[in-house]
Amino acid sequence: MGCVHSKNLEPVNHVVSRRLNSTSEKNSTRPSSSSSSLNSPPAYDQDMKLDLHPSDPSPILTEPHGINNPKAALREEKVHQLSDAFNADPKNRMVQNAAHSLDFTTLITNREVMIADNHVFNTKIPIESMVTNQKSSGRCWIFAALNVFRVEVMKKYQLEEFELSQGYLFFWDKFEKSNWFLECMIDLRDRDVNDRVVQHLLKEPALYPESFSSSSSGKLNSLVISKLRDHAVVLRRMAALGRSVEELRAEKDKCLKEIYNILAITLGEPPKKAFTWSFRNKDKKYFEFKNVTPQSYFRDHVGYPVTDTISIINDPRNKTMELYTVQYLGNISGGHPIRYVNAPIEDLKALAIKKLSSGKPVWFGADVGKYLQRDAGILDPKVFQYDLAFNISFNMTKAERLIHGESLMTHAMVFTGVHLDEHGKPVRWRVENSWGDVGGDKGYLTMSDAWFSEFVYQVVLEKALTPQKYLDVLEQDVHVLPAYDPMGALA
């Protein structure tokens, strides 16, 4: 979720070279072949091959040799040794017996952590509401954003419970991101189809995984993704035949018509006519607002400065107090480019505490699957004692986890409180999730400060609450991370 803007964008060197030279849109036509068909692959076959330089003496790919060495094979005597060592320790057999009838995480849950990570906080925002439930829709970032926005409405009208429509944004997000994906395919039309960036985008074409379809979106996602890939093939065939960018965009419009129809049938069309919003607040006072549109509703009743925010990340692989983006990462073609200010993790904590102390919630992105005791609603790197059951430990740093694919941003949530010690240092954090009211404190989680250090990657703040030194970074030249970088997992 990045809404800030920077003036400069550095190009990135590509690992796989283009088969055809890249050209600007105004000079993007190539000789066409009238005998070729968009529905048959002869001219497209060449695009399926890796680009080989004529001077290269050997193919790019070779078979691995080391793993086929006889010394690399698992031998029966080695397995016997491992089995004997396992059975020699009575504790292993005891844990094995228990694990046959219980979830092994239940066996290794740390009772001391469960007691220490309680749901009591000395700093909380004054307004909280019921925890929302995204179900299987994969819309955590929308839910988290709307959970931040709704506080403004609840405060303004003294509402006890309130929830903004996630389905409205779900429709437009899917449609806008479909357009974004197709524009990426047009921009990458000269790249080899095996290019890592092309393959990364084709893997999940720009989609985040309350009609039935919007709360359980797996089948809808599959349908839209298949249709987008289908049109990506057509666009690449057209490019191979020398068609102009204008012709490719005309073909893109045909695809968008089909995508719109799919979304309208499964989700329903967004409201076209103005509506009336009426309600009673917690004091039973009646309110009625007529001729409301989604845009006027956000402007007049929510009023959150969504275009005046800053996204601050903690990426220990890269220099801090510098500006970053991820290549081909975005939601809306023609919108603000995504910009991240990289900062030390202690800065993210201090900024979050400052905003919470002002009575406002904080949107953040994290790797929620790590060390989560879901029933108790606890996030803590010590919540499971793997050493007791398995005699193992995990020793990677945060940077090493990012580099080796062990961690990335997987979920967006909202901070609504923090518990500070006598020195003003954070001990634990209160988290508003979007998995319903089961587990934790009616759906709210407790996060230890140690977990924050290791698995929180991003916070989004209003610029008005952000110190100037972070805003100044927005004027720097931007470092472009590759499209497949883990920092692009939750934008």
Secondary structure, DSSP 8 states (H G I E B T S, - for coil): ------S-------SS--SS----GGG------TT--TTS-HHHHGGGS----TT-SS-S-----GGGSGGGS--HHHHHHHHHHHHT-HHHHHHHHHHTTS-HHHHTB-HHHHHHS-S--SEE-S------B-TBS--HHHHHHHHHHHHHHHHHHT-SS----HHHHHHHHHHHHHHHHHHHHHHTTTS-TT-HHHHHHHHS-S-----HHHHB-HHHHHHHHHHHHHHHHHHHHHHHTT--HHHHHHHHHHHHHHHHHHHHHHH-----S-EEEEEE-TT--EEEEEEE-HHHHIIIII---TTSEEEEE--TTS-SSEEEEETT--SSTTS----EEE--HHHHHHHHHHHHHTT--EEEEE-TTSSEETTTTEE-TTSB-HHHHHS------HHHHHHTTS----EEEEEEEEEE-TTS-EEEEEEE-SB-SSSTBTTEEEEEHHHHHHHEEEEEEEGGGS-HHHHHHTTS-EEEE-TT-GGGTT-
